[in-house]
């Protein structure tokens, strides 16, 4: 058991979703839940799709402890523009 019992709802398994952190017993990646929250979805809207409010809270807790970089982010101060246009 972890210090935050909600994190026990988050699992990783190389045979499920390519090893991405998922909600236990589902194939729902934590990243999908975090993206939905970031996009403005409410917990109620998210749980309409097979999850529980505790699952959403667990994903948010996991995201706070394990931040991920956006695929579109640049290092701070990198304002270079593409020259291939």
C-alpha positions as CSV (number, residue, x, y, z in Angstrom):
1,X,0.0,0.0,0.0
2,X,1.3,3.5,-0.9
3,X,1.1,6.6,1.3
4,X,-1.9,7.7,-0.8
5,X,-4.4,4.8,-1.0
6,X,-5.8,6.3,-4.1
7,X,-2.6,5.5,-5.9
8,X,-3.3,1.8,-5.4
9,X,-5.9,2.3,-8.1
10,X,-3.2,3.1,-10.6
11,X,-1.3,0.2,-12.1
12,X,1.3,-0.4,-14.8
13,X,1.6,-3.6,-16.7
14,X,3.7,-4.0,-19.8
15,X,1.0,-6.2,-21.3
16,X,-1.7,-3.5,-20.9
17,X,-1.7,-0.3,-22.9
18,X,2.1,-0.6,-23.6
19,X,2.9,-0.2,-19.9
20,X,1.2,3.2,-19.5
21,X,-0.2,3.8,-16.0
22,X,-3.9,2.8,-16.1
23,X,-6.8,2.6,-13.6
24,X,-6.7,-0.9,-12.0
25,X,-9.1,-3.3,-13.7
26,X,-9.5,-1.2,-16.8
27,X,-7.6,-0.3,-19.9
28,X,-8.1,3.4,-19.3
29,X,-4.8,5.2,-19.2
30,X,-4.3,7.9,-16.5
31,X,-3.2,10.2,-19.3
32,X,-6.6,10.0,-20.9
33,X,-8.2,11.1,-17.7
34,X,-5.7,13.9,-17.1
35,X,-6.3,15.1,-20.7
36,X,-10.1,15.1,-20.1
37,X,-9.6,17.1,-16.9
38,X,-7.3,19.5,-18.7
39,X,-9.9,19.9,-21.4
40,X,-12.5,21.0,-18.9
41,X,-14.4,17.8,-18.4
42,X,-16.0,17.4,-15.0
43,X,-15.6,14.3,-12.9
44,X,-19.3,13.5,-13.6
45,X,-18.7,13.6,-17.3
46,X,-15.7,11.3,-17.0
47,X,-17.3,8.8,-14.7
48,X,-20.2,8.3,-17.2
49,X,-17.7,6.2,-19.1
50,X,-17.1,3.3,-16.6
51,X,-15.0,5.0,-14.0
52,X,-15.7,6.1,-10.5
53,X,-15.0,9.5,-8.9
54,X,-12.2,7.8,-6.9
55,X,-10.6,6.7,-10.2
56,X,-10.6,10.3,-11.4
57,X,-9.2,11.5,-8.1
58,X,-6.5,8.7,-8.3
59,X,-5.5,9.8,-11.8
60,X,-5.3,13.4,-10.6
61,X,-3.2,12.4,-7.6
62,X,-0.9,10.3,-9.8
63,X,-0.5,13.2,-12.3
64,X,0.5,15.5,-9.5
65,X,3.2,13.1,-8.4
66,X,4.4,12.1,-11.9
67,X,4.0,15.1,-14.2
68,X,4.4,14.4,-17.9
69,X,5.8,16.6,-20.6
70,X,3.5,17.6,-23.4
71,X,4.4,16.3,-26.8
72,X,4.2,19.9,-28.0
73,X,6.2,21.6,-25.3
74,X,9.5,23.3,-25.9
75,X,12.3,23.9,-23.4
76,X,12.0,27.2,-21.6
77,X,13.5,30.0,-23.7
78,X,13.3,28.0,-27.0
79,X,11.5,30.5,-29.2
80,X,13.1,29.3,-32.5
81,X,10.7,29.3,-35.4
82,X,10.7,26.7,-38.2
83,X,12.6,27.9,-41.3
84,X,11.2,25.3,-43.7
85,X,8.1,27.1,-44.7
